[in-house]
Amino acid sequence: MRSIPSNKSLLRLVAAKSSPLCLCLALPLAMAISGCTSVPLKEGGTLTSYSNLGAPKGKFSKKRLYVDGQGLAAVKTASIVPTTFSFSAASRIKSQADRSLVSNALDRALCVALSDRYQMVPAGQPADLTVRSVVTDIVPTNKTMAGVATVVTVGSSFALPVSVPRLPYGLGGLAVEAEAADNSGTQRAAMVWARGANSIQNSPRVSEVGDAYGLATKFAGDFSKMLITGKEPKGLDLDLSLPSRQRVQSWLGGKPKYAACDAFGRSPGLVGAVASKYGAPPQWTEKKPKPSVTH
C-alpha cells in the first residue's frame, strides 16, 4: 500500500509544481487541515440526569443531546440562571472579569435567541422553563500566539490574493453542559457540548478567553435551536437560516426584545466585529450588563 504524504509533503509538492498563486492557496489549506484544538466532552455533575443523553455526535461541535419536544410544546415563558463555572474550569482562568466575559456572552446569546420563541423573564421570577448552564472545561487562548497570528493574518491580506488563516498554535476551547427544566423540576432538554477553536472559523483575540468568548455563542446557538424546534439538530453543525429582525437588532447592540436580556449586557455590534478582526481583547468593546430587577 502506498503511504499517504503528510501536509508538509503536499505543500512542498504544490510549491515545486505550481505558480506562486497556487502556493498562496495551498498554504491556508494545509494549515486548515491541522489547525484546531481538541476539547473532550466532559460531565460536570450538574445536570438533573445524564441517562437521557444520546451518543456523542457532531463534526465541529461534539455533543450529547436530549430533548422532550412534547414537553416543550406548551412552554410560553423562560428564564436564564446566570452561567457558572465548575471548580476545575474556574481554576484555569484566574480572572473573575474574564470568566464573566464568557458567561455573559453565553447567556446574552441564549436569551436573545430564545426570545424568538419564548417570553423571557428575569432569573428568580416564575417561568415555565428555567435554563441553567455550567462551563465544565476551558482551554485558555495563548495571548502571545494570538497576537502573532493577528499580525500574520491581517498582514497577509494586504500582500496576498487571499489572507493566511490563523496560525494553528495556542488555540483555545470550551466545554459546557446545560439543561432546561419545567416549573416542576422535570428535565425537558439537556446538552453536554465541547468545541475547540480552529484556524478558519475563529479569529485570534489577545485574551486568555478570546476563543472561549466566541465559542460561548456557538454553544448558545446549538442549545437554543434545540429548545426552539423541540428536536435534535440533524446534518452539519452550520446554521444557514436567516436571523430574525430582533436578533439582528440585538447583534448590532440595540435594545433586546425582552428587558430580561439586558441583565447580560448588549452586544458590541459592528465595533466588536472590527475589533475582533484586529485581535483586540473582547473586554475592550464589551458593554457592561445592567442590574436585573427581580421584584
ABEGO torsion letter per residue (X at the ends): XBBBBBAAAAAAAAAAABBAAAAAAAAAAAAAAABBBBBBBBBAGABABAAABBBBBEAABBBBBBBBAAAAAABABBBBBBBBBBAAAAAABABAAAAAAAAAAAAAAAAAAAAAABBBBBBGBBBABBBBBBBABBBBBBAAAAAAAAAAAAAAAAABABBBBBBBBGBBBBBBBBBBBBAAGBBABBBBBBBBBBAAABBBBBBAAAAAAAAAAAAAAAAAAAAAAGBBBBEBABBABBBBAAAAAAAAGBBBABAAAAAAEBBAEAAAAAAAAAGBBAAAABBBBBBBBAX
